[in-house]
């Protein structure tokens, strides 16, 4: 990594959820290349998973926790003692589970959480701007609280602000209250920002179409948080038994395509191939589908193991669904794992709609095998044909590695990121 970059004004990063590696995969490798005196982070203790070890690689900048102003990065990482509120919440969840009403409870509670979390971020933001003497706000995309609070704090303190989007805001699949707020506020918030930073050209074009020149846009491509991807991978030499690996979360955006992958394995039982799904928190329906299929494996692995796991695969599955209820997300998304896949030295298997940015991008640059039909049989046929002549995978790997070096180099991305925070926009 090169020397730390300096900023011309101190930045307060308003981030919705945080682990020691903040907003993986992208924000940590960017902020870690900036001088620690030039930024502070406003986030929540609630957003840190229980039991995170204090020795994990936190960012060097100052942390401010809006839901516990007395917390530090050391105390925030410790297991939290139950409070009256958490105990009451747990009791309600237990009762709701017994009454088979847990989903209804979430639907009733979700609308209020947007407002209470926004208020919490506003209070914490006003305090952090004053204490850390911040001169710029950086709002990180979420379902509302962080980016709305960024706008409100900026207006209250007359501080300029920038937005950093990993996904669309308006048009996302949020609870109804968050969707209503997005429709109401997005135009006002985005047009008032110094810059709206997106993770790919498709998202930037989406907002250019919506807002023309009223929103200042720039692109900082997603980069990986693990330095292991910078090293040269072993040569691609696929041999049986073959492995198709999926590494990452499975939620509404991926579910349909991952389910197609599992069903496709039923049509490939005559081949020495296995689908391995590494998912930290698999939904129950995924667990049910994987059960009983000998050529489908579902399990977990540490994030530090992902470079090795990906480099042991024959194909790496990128999955986005067709009937998601949020087609604009699918049309513009760059799944974070796909950038790791570009660097891994193993070809991608992209199973996503034809209109998805990742499908069009992979086809145009021949980054991997693309199956854009919503059909497990078509997916099985494409995999079968590839395994008969996997040598084409070497071309995919070479193209992917070149794309990674050209667009996803962490130092180059950090340089562009710093220039935006310094007010130098495209």
C-alpha positions as CSV (number, residue, x, y, z in Angstrom):
1,X,0.0,0.0,0.0
2,X,1.2,3.5,-0.8
3,X,1.7,6.3,1.7
4,X,-1.5,7.6,3.4
5,X,-3.4,10.3,1.4
6,X,-4.1,13.6,3.0
7,X,-7.5,15.4,2.8
8,X,-7.9,19.2,2.5
9,X,-10.8,19.1,5.0
10,X,-11.7,16.7,7.8
11,X,-14.5,14.2,6.8
12,X,-17.2,12.6,9.0
13,X,-18.2,9.3,7.5
14,X,-21.8,8.5,8.3
15,X,-22.0,4.7,7.9
16,X,-25.1,2.6,8.7
17,X,-23.5,-0.7,9.6
18,X,-19.9,-1.4,10.5
19,X,-17.7,-4.3,11.3
20,X,-14.0,-3.8,12.0
21,X,-13.7,-3.8,8.2
22,X,-16.3,-1.1,7.6
23,X,-18.9,-1.6,4.9
24,X,-17.1,-4.5,3.2
25,X,-15.9,-4.8,0.6
26,X,-15.3,-1.3,-0.5
27,X,-15.0,1.5,2.1
28,X,-12.4,0.0,4.4
29,X,-9.6,-0.3,1.7
30,X,-10.3,3.3,0.6
31,X,-10.4,4.9,4.1
32,X,-7.4,2.8,5.2
33,X,-5.3,4.7,2.6
34,X,-6.3,8.1,4.1
35,X,-4.4,9.8,7.0
36,X,-6.2,8.8,10.2
37,X,-6.3,12.5,11.4
38,X,-8.4,13.5,8.3
39,X,-11.5,11.5,9.0
40,X,-13.9,10.2,11.7
41,X,-16.6,7.6,11.5
42,X,-20.1,7.9,12.9
43,X,-21.8,4.6,13.2
44,X,-23.6,2.4,15.7
45,X,-22.7,-0.3,18.2
46,X,-25.8,-2.0,17.1
47,X,-24.2,-2.5,13.6
48,X,-21.3,-4.5,15.0
49,X,-22.0,-8.3,15.2
50,X,-22.0,-9.8,18.6
51,X,-18.6,-11.1,19.8
52,X,-16.4,-9.3,17.2
53,X,-12.8,-9.6,18.5
54,X,-11.2,-6.3,19.5
55,X,-8.0,-7.4,17.7
56,X,-9.6,-7.3,14.3
57,X,-8.4,-4.7,11.8
58,X,-10.3,-1.6,12.7
59,X,-9.7,1.6,10.7
60,X,-7.3,4.0,12.3
61,X,-9.7,7.0,12.3
62,X,-11.8,8.1,15.3
63,X,-15.0,6.2,15.8
64,X,-18.2,7.9,17.2
65,X,-21.1,5.7,18.1
66,X,-24.4,7.5,17.9
67,X,-26.3,4.9,19.9
68,X,-23.7,4.9,22.7
69,X,-21.6,8.0,22.9
70,X,-19.4,6.5,25.6
71,X,-18.4,3.5,23.5
72,X,-14.9,3.1,22.0
73,X,-13.8,0.6,19.4
74,X,-12.5,-1.7,22.2
75,X,-15.8,-1.7,24.2
76,X,-18.0,-1.7,21.1
77,X,-16.4,-5.0,20.0
78,X,-17.2,-6.8,23.2
79,X,-20.3,-9.0,23.7
80,X,-23.0,-6.7,24.9
81,X,-24.8,-7.1,28.2
82,X,-28.6,-7.5,27.9
83,X,-30.5,-4.3,28.8
84,X,-34.1,-3.9,29.7
85,X,-34.9,-2.9,26.2
86,X,-32.9,-5.8,24.6
87,X,-34.5,-8.2,27.1
88,X,-38.0,-7.0,26.3
89,X,-37.2,-7.2,22.6
90,X,-36.0,-10.8,22.9
91,X,-39.2,-11.7,24.9
92,X,-41.4,-10.2,22.2
93,X,-39.5,-12.1,19.5
94,X,-39.9,-15.4,21.5
95,X,-43.7,-14.9,21.9
96,X,-44.0,-13.8,18.3
97,X,-42.1,-16.9,17.1
98,X,-44.4,-19.2,19.2
99,X,-47.4,-17.5,17.6
100,X,-45.9,-17.8,14.1
101,X,-46.0,-14.0,13.9
102,X,-42.4,-13.1,13.6
103,X,-42.6,-11.9,10.0
104,X,-45.7,-9.7,10.9
105,X,-43.7,-8.3,13.8
106,X,-40.9,-7.3,11.6
107,X,-43.2,-5.6,9.1
108,X,-44.8,-3.6,11.9
109,X,-41.5,-2.6,13.5
110,X,-39.5,-1.8,10.4
111,X,-41.3,1.5,9.5
112,X,-40.6,3.0,13.0
113,X,-36.9,1.9,12.9
114,X,-36.2,4.1,10.0
115,X,-37.4,7.2,11.9
116,X,-35.7,6.3,15.2
117,X,-32.4,5.4,13.7
118,X,-32.4,8.6,11.6
119,X,-33.0,10.7,14.7
120,X,-30.2,8.8,16.5
121,X,-27.8,9.5,13.6
122,X,-28.8,13.2,13.5
123,X,-28.1,13.6,17.2
124,X,-24.8,11.8,16.9
125,X,-23.9,13.7,13.7
126,X,-24.4,17.1,15.3
127,X,-22.3,16.0,18.3
128,X,-19.5,14.5,16.0
129,X,-19.3,17.5,13.7
130,X,-18.7,19.8,16.7
131,X,-16.3,17.5,18.6
132,X,-14.2,16.3,15.6
133,X,-14.5,19.7,13.8
134,X,-15.5,18.0,10.6
135,X,-15.8,20.1,7.4
136,X,-17.4,17.6,5.1
137,X,-19.9,14.8,5.6
138,X,-19.7,11.5,3.7
139,X,-23.1,9.7,3.8
140,X,-22.9,6.0,3.0
141,X,-25.9,4.3,1.3
142,X,-28.4,2.4,3.5
143,X,-32.2,2.2,3.7
144,X,-32.5,5.8,4.9
145,X,-31.1,6.6,8.4
146,X,-27.5,7.4,7.4
147,X,-28.1,9.3,4.2
148,X,-31.1,11.2,5.5
149,X,-29.2,12.2,8.6
150,X,-26.3,13.3,6.5
151,X,-28.6,15.7,4.6
152,X,-30.2,17.0,7.8
153,X,-26.9,17.5,9.7
154,X,-25.4,19.2,6.7
155,X,-28.4,21.6,6.5
156,X,-28.3,22.3,10.3
157,X,-24.5,22.9,10.4
158,X,-24.1,24.4,6.9
159,X,-21.6,21.7,6.1
160,X,-21.1,20.4,2.6
161,X,-21.7,16.7,2.0
162,X,-21.0,13.9,-0.5
163,X,-22.9,10.6,-0.9
164,X,-21.3,7.2,-1.5
165,X,-23.7,4.7,-3.0
166,X,-23.1,0.9,-3.2
167,X,-26.8,0.5,-4.3
168,X,-29.6,2.6,-5.5
169,X,-31.6,4.6,-2.9
170,X,-34.9,5.3,-4.4
171,X,-36.0,2.1,-6.3
172,X,-34.5,-0.3,-3.7
173,X,-36.5,-2.9,-1.9
174,X,-37.0,-1.3,1.5
175,X,-39.8,-1.3,4.1
176,X,-42.7,0.9,2.9
177,X,-41.7,3.8,5.1
178,X,-38.2,3.9,3.8
179,X,-39.5,3.7,0.2
180,X,-41.8,6.6,0.9
181,X,-39.0,8.7,2.3
182,X,-36.8,7.8,-0.6
183,X,-39.4,9.0,-3.1
184,X,-40.0,12.2,-1.0
185,X,-36.3,13.1,-0.3
186,X,-33.9,11.7,-2.9
187,X,-34.1,14.5,-5.4
188,X,-33.6,17.2,-2.7
189,X,-30.8,15.3,-1.0
190,X,-28.9,14.4,-4.2
191,X,-29.2,17.7,-5.9
192,X,-27.8,19.4,-2.8
193,X,-24.8,17.2,-2.5
194,X,-21.3,18.2,-3.7
195,X,-21.1,14.9,-5.4
196,X,-22.9,11.5,-5.6
197,X,-20.3,8.7,-5.9
198,X,-21.5,5.4,-7.5
199,X,-19.7,2.1,-7.8
200,X,-20.0,1.7,-11.6
201,X,-20.9,3.5,-14.8
202,X,-24.3,1.9,-15.0
203,X,-25.5,3.4,-11.7
204,X,-24.0,6.8,-12.7
205,X,-25.9,6.7,-16.0
206,X,-29.1,5.7,-14.2
207,X,-28.9,8.9,-12.2
208,X,-27.9,11.0,-15.2
209,X,-31.1,9.8,-16.9
210,X,-33.2,10.6,-13.8
211,X,-31.6,14.0,-12.9
212,X,-29.7,15.2,-16.0
213,X,-27.1,17.7,-14.9
214,X,-28.8,18.6,-11.6
215,X,-26.7,16.0,-9.7
216,X,-22.9,15.9,-9.8
217,X,-21.8,12.3,-10.3
218,X,-18.6,10.4,-10.2
219,X,-17.5,6.8,-10.1
220,X,-15.2,4.9,-7.8
221,X,-15.1,1.3,-8.7
222,X,-15.5,-1.4,-6.0
223,X,-12.2,-2.7,-4.6
224,X,-11.4,-5.7,-2.5
225,X,-10.6,-5.5,1.2
226,X,-8.2,-8.4,1.2
227,X,-4.6,-7.8,0.0
228,X,-4.4,-11.5,-0.9
229,X,-6.1,-10.7,-4.2
230,X,-3.2,-8.5,-5.2
231,X,-0.9,-11.5,-5.6
232,X,-0.7,-13.5,-8.8
233,X,-3.1,-16.6,-8.6
234,X,-2.0,-20.1,-9.5
235,X,-2.5,-21.0,-13.2
236,X,-6.0,-22.2,-14.1
237,X,-5.9,-25.9,-14.8
238,X,-9.3,-27.4,-14.1
239,X,-9.5,-31.1,-13.5
240,X,-12.3,-33.3,-12.1
241,X,-13.9,-33.3,-9.6
242,X,-15.1,-29.9,-10.6
243,X,-16.3,-27.3,-8.1
244,X,-18.7,-24.4,-8.7
245,X,-18.5,-22.0,-5.7
246,X,-20.7,-19.3,-4.5
247,X,-19.3,-17.1,-1.7
248,X,-21.5,-14.5,-0.1
249,X,-24.9,-13.6,1.3
250,X,-28.1,-14.9,-0.2
251,X,-31.1,-12.6,0.1
252,X,-33.9,-11.4,-2.2
253,X,-31.6,-10.2,-4.9
254,X,-29.7,-13.5,-5.3
255,X,-32.2,-16.1,-4.1
256,X,-33.9,-17.0,-7.4
257,X,-30.6,-17.4,-9.3
258,X,-29.0,-19.4,-6.5
259,X,-32.1,-21.7,-6.4
260,X,-31.8,-22.2,-10.2
261,X,-28.2,-23.2,-9.6
262,X,-29.3,-25.8,-7.0
263,X,-32.0,-27.2,-9.4
264,X,-29.4,-27.3,-12.3
265,X,-27.3,-29.6,-10.2
266,X,-30.1,-32.2,-10.4
267,X,-29.4,-32.3,-14.1
268,X,-25.6,-32.7,-13.7
269,X,-25.5,-35.7,-11.4
270,X,-23.8,-37.7,-14.1
271,X,-20.8,-35.4,-13.9
272,X,-18.1,-35.1,-11.2
273,X,-19.2,-31.6,-10.2
274,X,-20.4,-30.1,-6.9
275,X,-22.0,-26.7,-6.1
276,X,-20.5,-25.3,-2.9
277,X,-22.3,-22.4,-1.3
278,X,-20.5,-20.5,1.4
279,X,-23.1,-18.4,3.2
280,X,-22.7,-17.0,6.7
281,X,-26.4,-16.7,7.4
282,X,-28.3,-18.9,5.0
283,X,-32.1,-18.4,4.8
284,X,-34.2,-21.4,5.8
285,X,-35.4,-22.0,2.3
286,X,-31.7,-22.3,1.1
287,X,-30.9,-24.8,3.8
288,X,-34.0,-26.9,2.9
289,X,-33.1,-26.9,-0.8
290,X,-29.5,-27.9,-0.2
291,X,-30.5,-30.8,2.1
292,X,-30.5,-34.2,0.5
293,X,-28.6,-33.2,-2.6
294,X,-25.3,-35.0,-2.7
295,X,-23.8,-32.6,-5.2
296,X,-24.8,-29.5,-3.3
297,X,-22.8,-28.4,-0.2
298,X,-23.9,-25.6,2.1
299,X,-21.5,-24.2,4.8
300,X,-19.6,-21.3,6.2
301,X,-16.1,-20.0,6.1
302,X,-14.1,-17.1,7.5
303,X,-13.7,-14.1,5.2
304,X,-9.9,-14.7,5.4
305,X,-10.3,-18.1,3.7
306,X,-12.2,-16.7,0.7
307,X,-9.2,-16.1,-1.6
308,X,-8.1,-19.7,-1.1
309,X,-11.7,-21.1,-1.5
310,X,-12.2,-19.1,-4.7
311,X,-8.9,-20.1,-6.2
312,X,-9.8,-23.8,-5.6
313,X,-13.0,-23.5,-7.7
314,X,-13.6,-24.4,-11.3
315,X,-16.3,-21.7,-11.7
316,X,-17.4,-18.9,-9.4
317,X,-21.1,-18.2,-9.4
318,X,-22.4,-14.7,-9.6
319,X,-26.2,-14.7,-9.0
320,X,-28.9,-12.1,-9.4
321,X,-32.6,-12.9,-9.8
322,X,-35.3,-12.1,-12.3
323,X,-38.5,-11.6,-10.2
324,X,-37.0,-9.5,-7.3
325,X,-39.5,-6.7,-7.1
326,X,-36.5,-4.2,-7.6
327,X,-35.4,-4.6,-11.2
328,X,-33.5,-1.3,-11.2
329,X,-31.2,-2.7,-8.5
330,X,-30.5,-5.8,-10.6
331,X,-29.9,-3.6,-13.7
332,X,-27.3,-1.5,-12.0
333,X,-25.6,-3.6,-9.3
334,X,-22.0,-4.7,-9.2
335,X,-22.0,-7.5,-6.7
336,X,-19.0,-7.0,-4.4
337,X,-17.9,-10.6,-4.7
338,X,-17.7,-10.3,-8.5
339,X,-14.7,-8.0,-8.0
340,X,-13.0,-10.7,-5.8
341,X,-13.8,-13.2,-8.6
342,X,-12.1,-11.0,-11.2
343,X,-8.9,-11.1,-9.1
344,X,-9.1,-14.7,-8.1
345,X,-7.8,-16.2,-11.3
346,X,-10.9,-18.4,-11.8
347,X,-13.6,-17.8,-14.3
348,X,-17.0,-16.5,-13.3
349,X,-20.4,-18.1,-14.0
350,X,-22.8,-15.2,-14.3
351,X,-26.4,-16.2,-13.9
352,X,-28.4,-13.0,-14.0
353,X,-31.0,-11.3,-16.3
354,X,-29.9,-10.1,-19.7
355,X,-30.6,-6.5,-18.6
356,X,-28.3,-6.8,-15.5
357,X,-25.2,-4.7,-15.6
358,X,-23.0,-7.6,-14.5
359,X,-24.4,-9.8,-17.4
360,X,-23.8,-7.1,-20.0
361,X,-20.4,-6.2,-18.6
362,X,-19.2,-9.9,-18.5
363,X,-20.5,-10.6,-22.0
364,X,-18.9,-7.4,-23.5
365,X,-15.5,-8.1,-22.0
366,X,-15.6,-11.9,-22.0
367,X,-15.0,-12.1,-18.3
368,X,-16.8,-15.4,-17.8
369,X,-19.6,-17.8,-18.8
370,X,-22.9,-15.9,-18.9
371,X,-26.3,-17.6,-18.6
372,X,-29.0,-14.9,-18.7
373,X,-32.1,-17.2,-19.0
374,X,-34.3,-17.9,-16.0
375,X,-34.0,-21.6,-16.6
376,X,-32.1,-24.2,-14.6
377,X,-31.9,-26.5,-17.7
378,X,-30.2,-23.7,-19.7
379,X,-27.8,-23.2,-16.8
380,X,-27.1,-26.9,-16.6
381,X,-26.4,-27.1,-20.4
382,X,-24.0,-24.2,-20.3
383,X,-22.1,-25.7,-17.4
384,X,-22.0,-29.1,-19.1
385,X,-20.6,-27.6,-22.3
386,X,-18.0,-25.6,-20.4
387,X,-16.8,-28.7,-18.4
388,X,-16.3,-30.6,-21.7
389,X,-13.8,-27.9,-22.8
390,X,-12.8,-25.8,-19.9
391,X,-9.8,-24.4,-21.7
392,X,-11.8,-21.3,-22.6
393,X,-11.7,-20.5,-18.9
394,X,-8.1,-19.4,-19.3
395,X,-9.3,-16.6,-21.7
396,X,-11.9,-15.6,-19.2
397,X,-9.3,-15.5,-16.4
398,X,-6.9,-13.4,-18.4
399,X,-9.6,-10.9,-19.4
400,X,-10.8,-10.7,-15.8
401,X,-7.4,-10.1,-14.3
402,X,-6.8,-7.3,-16.8
403,X,-10.2,-5.8,-15.9
404,X,-9.3,-6.0,-12.2
405,X,-5.9,-4.2,-12.7
406,X,-7.5,-1.6,-14.9
407,X,-10.6,-0.7,-12.9
408,X,-10.3,-2.1,-9.4
409,X,-6.8,-1.3,-8.3
410,X,-7.2,-0.1,-4.6
411,X,-4.5,2.6,-4.8
412,X,-5.9,4.1,-8.0
413,X,-9.4,4.0,-6.5
414,X,-8.2,5.6,-3.3
415,X,-6.6,8.4,-5.3
416,X,-9.8,9.1,-7.1
417,X,-11.8,8.9,-3.9
418,X,-9.5,11.4,-2.2
419,X,-9.8,13.8,-5.1
420,X,-13.6,13.7,-4.8
421,X,-13.4,14.4,-1.1
422,X,-11.1,17.3,-1.8
423,X,-13.7,18.8,-4.2
424,X,-12.1,17.8,-7.5
425,X,-15.0,16.2,-9.3
426,X,-15.2,14.8,-12.9
